[in-house]
Amino acid sequence: MTTLIFVRHGEAEGNVQKIFHGWYDSSLTENGRRQAACTADYLADVPMDVLYASDLKRTMDTAGYIARKKHMDIHPDSRLREIFGGKWENVRWAELPGQFPEAYENWLTYPHKLMMPEGESMVEFQRRLVDAVEDIVARHAGERIGIVTHGTAIKALLCYFRKLPLSEFPFQKWCDNASVTIVEAKNGEYTVTLDGYNAHLGDLSTLDKQTWWRGINDD
């Protein structure tokens, strides 16, 4: 059996500034750095053989806390990036419905139809992620693999792991920044054993403090 330990990056600038950051390379906030340190502490005694991360700054910095705690190297993989928003990149969430009404409606309600303006479709995005994860699993069969990635990425992957169509994407919960999701892989089948665990964050939780993201969220 292969174990996948997914970590969403710590709170980033886009999360608090209410700006869409897909491939836009934003940094962690001070709270995000504290979250990442808490998650590294939480995972300190959790066995991990290898550590992968999206190559964006917010994920690499989050992975850095885990790598230092566990004395591991980080393997960057651009396929683990957030969805590429195209014209949505670095635009305030409040401006998206007016500028891109069809794409925004699909983001909320029909993600299987979503095509980001001059960016990725949700279908392309999920396939990129699945290809990356399955390559990593094949490379490290029987090991415990850490993967630091993004909120939409984890949600899209959970649809795949649960054999749900992307039309079910809106009904999957969003994982908190620096939360932990664990999936067991065996013979091409996946079992989610921990989904967005964030109790270790306590008062540092992003989702417990903010309400603006509900129904939309990002990276």
N, C-alpha and C positions, 0 to 999 in steps of 0.2 A: 504494500500500500504506500502511496505517495501522499504527503500532507502539504497542502498549500496554505500558507499563513499570509493573508492579505492585510495590508495596513493602508488606510487612506492617509494622505499627507496631512500634516498639521495645518491649522488655520492659516490661510494665506490672505494676501492683500485684497484679492477679488472677493473673498468671502465676507469681509467686513465693509468694503467699499461698494458692495452691491454692483459689481462689474463682472461681465462674462469673461472669464479667463479659461480658454481651452488650451491652445498652444502658446498663448501669451505668457511669457516667462516671469511670473510674479514671484515675490519672496514670501517667506513665512513672516507672520506678525510675531511680536514678543510672546503673545499667548500661544501662538502656534509652536514656537520653540519650546515653551514649557510643556505643551501637550506632547510633543515628540519625545522629550526627555522622560515624561511619565510613561509613555508607551514602551520606550526602551527599557525602563525599569520593570514594567509589567512582563516583558518578554525575556528578561534576563535569565530566568531559569527554564524557559521553554526551549527545548532542543531545536536547533536550526543548522542545517548543513551548508546552505548557500543563500545568498541574498541578492535579489534582483530589484531594480527600480526603473520607473520611467526616467528618462534623461533630463526632464525639466527641473529647474532649480528647487521648487517647493518639495518635489518628491525626493530628489537627491539629498537635500538638506535633512529631510525627515529620516531617510535611510541612514544618514551619517550618524545620527544619535544611536540607532540600533547597532550599526557596524562597530562603533567605538565601544559600546557596552559589551559586545560579544566578540570583539577582536576579529572581525571579519572584513573581507573586501566587498565592495558593491559592484555588481555587474549591471551597467546601464543598458537599457533596451528601449529604443524610441517607439517600438510597437506598443509599449505599455502607456503611452501618452493618453491624455484626455482627448475627447472628440475635437477635431479641428473645426472651429466655428466659422472660418472664412470671414465674411463681413461682420459677423457678430463679435469678433475678437476685440476685447478692451472697450466694449460698449456697455453702458449702464443698462441693467435689467429693465428699469422703468422705461427706457427708450425703445426696447425691442418690439413690443406689440405694435407700436405705431410705424416703425420702419420696416418690419418684416412680419406682417400679420399672419400670412399663411404658414411660414416656418414656425412662428411662435405658437400658433394653434396646434400644429403637429407636435411640437416639443411637449406641450401639456397633455395632449389627448391622443394623438395618433403617431407615436414615435416611430412605428414601423414604416411610416410614409415620409419621415423627416429627411430633408436634404438641406443641410446648412448652406446658405447663399455663398457660393464660391468656396465651399468647404466640403466636409464629408457627409455622407448619409449615415443614418444610424445603423443600417445594415452593413455598410462597409466598415464602420467603426467596430461593431461587434465582431465581425470576421477577423479584422486585424488583431483584436485582443485574443480571440480564441486561438488563432494561429500561433501567437506568441506563447500563450500558456501551454498549449499542447506541445510545442517545440521544447519548452523548458521542462515539462514533465517527462518527455521522452529522454532528454539529456540527463535527468536526475531521478530516474525511476527508483522508487523505494526510499527516497530521501525526504527530508523536511525542508521545504523551500519557502523563504520569505519573499514576498513581492509587495513593494510599495508603489501604489498607483493612485488613482483619482476616484472621486465619488461616482460620476456617471459610468466610469469604467467598471467599477465593482458591481454596480446595479445591472449593467448590461451583461456582465459575466454571470451573475446570479440567475438571470433569466435562462441563459444557456445551461448552467449546471442543473437547474431545476426542470429542464426540458419544456420551458415556457416560451411561447412566441413573443416577439418584441411588442406585440399589442398589449401584453401584460406588464410591460415596463412601468407604466404609471402606478401600478398597484404594489410594486415592491418598495419597501421602505428605503429611505436615504440613510446611509451610514454617516456617523459623525466624523468630523476631522480627527485623525489619529486613533480611530476605532480599529478593532481587530475582527476579521472574519476568517474562519477556518473551514477548509473544504478538503475532504478525503477523496483521492482519486484511485480507482482500481479497475483494471480491465476496461478502460474507456468510460466508466461510469463515475459520477460525481455525487458526493453526499455533503451537504452543508451542515456542519456540526456547531458552528458559532457564527452568528449573524450580526455584525456591527456592534460588537461588545465595546462599551465605553465607560463602564462603572469605575475603571481605574482613573478616569480623568477628573472625577469629582466636580468641583466648581469651575474647572477649566473648560468644560464642555462648551462647544460653539452652538450646537443645536438647542441646548437648553436655554441659552441666553437670547437667541434670535428667533423671530417669527417671520421675517420678510421672505425667507427662502421657501416657505411651505408652499408646495404645489409647483415650484420651479426648480430651485437649487442650481448648483453648478459645480464644476471641477471637483 
